[in-house]
Amino acid sequence: MLAHFLTVVAVALAGHVAPADTSAGRKLVRLLNAESAQLIERGGVNYRKVTGPAQFLHNDTYILCDSAIWNVEKNVVDAMGNVQVIQNETVLYSDKIHYIADSSLAKVRGNLVQLIDKESNTLRTHYLDFHTRDSIARFFRGGSMRNKDGNTIESLNGVYESKIKRFKFLNNVEMESDSTLVKSDSLAYYTETQKAYFLGLTNVWQDTVYLRANGGWYEREAERYLFSENAYILTREQEVWADTIYYDKRASVAELTNNIQITDTVQKTIFFADKGVYTREPLTATLSRNPSLAYYSLNEEKRDTLFLSADTLKYYTKTIGELDSIFVASSIERYEESKRDPLERLIENVKRDRQSQQPKPTGPGRNTSINPQPPATAPPDKNNSPIDTINIKPITNDSISLRDPVAESKLSDTTTVRFALAFNNVKIYSGEMQARADSLSFNSLDSIARLYSNPVMWNEGSQFTSDSIQFIITSGKLKKAELLSNAYYISREDSLYFNQVKSTDMIGHFRENSLFRFDALGGASLLFFLAEDSVMTMMNEKECKFLSAAIDSGKLSRVKYFDGIKSDLFPLVSLEKGKDKLKGFKWRESERPLSRFDVCNRDIKESESEKTMKIEKPLFPNTRRFFPKTEQAGNTDLPLKKSSDLMHSLPDIQR
């Protein structure tokens, strides 16, 4: 017994007493506790065979084990059996370690190497090197980390820096966090803040949404994301590109920055901007900094695209139940009115007047075109009764009580209504039609796009202006344009003269987005210029109550005049100055967008959905190896103490 006691004391003193070379800065391993320690010799080298439980100390790091072979001369410890390496509140578990004290390096190997930090994050691997002086652990050949909530990150290689509480995962990184799956080249995870940084190409899947970027970060606790460097999102209905995407899940707010493109396959619309803000509840999207959109449709198997830009574009939705009932009723009334043809009712009124033997008007007039043809009117729609005028009368409480358009429309309170607004410097371009205005509004209840503040519309060789312009859109196609108040039509006849029509209101009718007819209502004034031998010689000035004009290739081909017709001819050689223009004449050709690049100069990105769908989701081979499915989240499957409990069981030397 005395011999055994002396052996233990001698070994302990060998660890505590500094040999001659400590002056060079060498720090020796100290044996704090053991059941026994024996001197043995192997290959001419003296070792200490330590039988435990044993405790060693070096660099403020404890090494606990069942047994150890200790080379005191080389300052190396081979610890075996229930090995634990404890530094501050980080604990390493393994079957064995090879600790080179002069290098402060613990080579930790075993069937299961496990590192648990203060926040109960558990890293498992087969191969790990722990540098006790720098408090840095490096794993390789595969590893996986799981936190107390069961979220996992794995990679081929990685680094844990205890002092800054950071895991860095390298090569073939795969992560699962709160139903979000991630594949990345590299990823850094700060355990105290639960913030992950993406350090290379990163693919993310969340429910039905896919996201890709070359950098960014994720704050798990706050549920905030930032994706940078060519970010891309794919949903069931949309593809989104931007240089940077920031998303606050709790606030349901996303902010997009620079080179934004949003392709909406359901709405057949592509949005562009350099700044975008999106909220989910309520659904609102605002685009600024050079925003524009492209709306595309198929006409006779040919794609037609309309481009629109403004200083700001805004899109939002509301349900019927959230809207004012008067607004809903008025919108439905306007939608029904828009399907009718006012000219039909006006013609019927003329016929009725004749049949009732009232004072007869001078109409229906006569066709003065070079090639007289029947009136340019559309066949009556038997399913709709005509209306008196294009002007929409306000809906009064009395009229609503007699007829409830909301009830008749079978809309429910949960029906979604889409709103779109464009503010300042609105420009529109399509192949046949262009327009400009200060602002624009649209809602899906009445399917009317309204242009405000000095609007102008061009169609091939024709120019139309009025106080406001309304586009009637049916099934995604432009059907009518209503010019309300001070309507004015101009077409250039030659370099000097312009054909002109002026009236209170006008309606333009479109077929495949091309104007084929317009009607002037509420008193019309006209100036037409006539040629003889290709030389303009006469001006025809006319007045009537209303008219219908057919358009061919952007020019008047025939005109039908109705009621109260007056007509005069004037030789151009004796025409007074200014008589060749109607009041309010303004030729605005210089404002006209000549190509889509005058409205939207963005390059349209091709769809990436097909190749994106082929990207394989994470398979988590290391996680399945180190955390079997039968193991519950947070359960290490080992009878291990918490790092804080272990710290309190150790001597006070480190603390």
C-alpha angles and dihedrals in degrees: 000000000000090000091051091049093050091049092054092047092049092051092047092050090050087060095045101042115077115232124221097277096058088097087073088063097266113156115202130214114253124212108218102177141359141151091236142346124200133187112237134172127222122175092343093308123115118228136176114234105208122197117197172073075283134181126203128183130205132149089000087301125125122215114198123186146147093245141351144192108221124197100196094182094055093034093235129139126194105197122191138185124032091000117190126183111196126190119166102313097333117101130192121200127193147137092252145350137199107215119196102191097189088059093036085230126143113193102203118195136162149110087289124016110188132186121189121186133198093275091053094252107157121210118191129189142132097239127045136154117203121197105205096191094054095030090232126142123196122193127189143177091045137325142176133206125203126187127213091270094055098255113142141204123186137176143160094255135007151161133230117200107194097190094060095029094237133145116197116196119199133191124009094013117188125179137184118193127161095334091316118122121202135187117186143162091233136353136188119206124193108205099201095052095029088226121148125200120204109221102185143357106348131189119195131189122190118170103305095341126098124195132185131186141150095233146356141108144261127214106201099189095048093035093229127145135192120189117185141176108046099344118195132188129191123192132165091270107021146046117204130193127182139145090240134014122189119188129186105193096191093051091038089227127138126186121197124194134196130351093022120180122173116185112195109193094187096052091035089229134130117203125201132188144128094236129035135171121195130185123186100203107064094017107239133153124186122187124192141157102066097340124180141155139213119212114195132191137170117244115182089340091307121114115235117192129197118198123203132180138176139157090266133015122195131186128182142154136220134177123244088250091059095053129084109265092227090054091049093049092047092049093051090047090051090050091054092044091051091063092059129083113232092196091066092059092047091052091048090052091054091050092048091051091054094048093050090057092239118151102299121238119228091246158109076084130198134278109255098180121116091248107037113214137166119286114292094239128131120240112271116264105235091200095060130054116226123249131226100239144000091244109099112228115223115257111248127202089249094056092047091052090054095046126019107203092183092058092044091051090057091225116157128215089253095055109122119234119199122216127192126186132184119193129201129353098019114191128181129190134179130151096270104017135050132174144178134196142145096253144358136203133188137177128183094227095074097014090224123141110203125204116202138191115030097342123186131187130195127196114183103299096352131093123199127188135172140146089275136000127210123198115206109211121195123182089346094306130109107247105164142007116207116202107200122201125352093020115187131185123194132177125176113243095182139327093297109028136058130196108228140191123185127184143143094264137001136195122206118201120209134200116191088348092304122115112241102162142014132190125208112208136184100036120333132213120193141189119191127175121218127206131212117195089350091304122113108240110151141040120210114207116194140175130191140150094252141343144190121220129192117218125209120182090343095308135098110264099173138355130204115202125203134199129344096025120186123179135182134174123214127188109234093222091066098033114133116242111270094017090106091070131065118224112281095026113164124161106207101181091129089066094052119113105236097194139008089261089067086063105028121015095177124123109237113233117226119240116273095186096105096054091039092058088059094059110111117236121231115289097188098216093170094046091052089050098047100029109039116205091246089063114092120231110271094015111115091193087227129101091243129153122230114263091244091054091049091051092056092050092056127085119273093248095098096035 
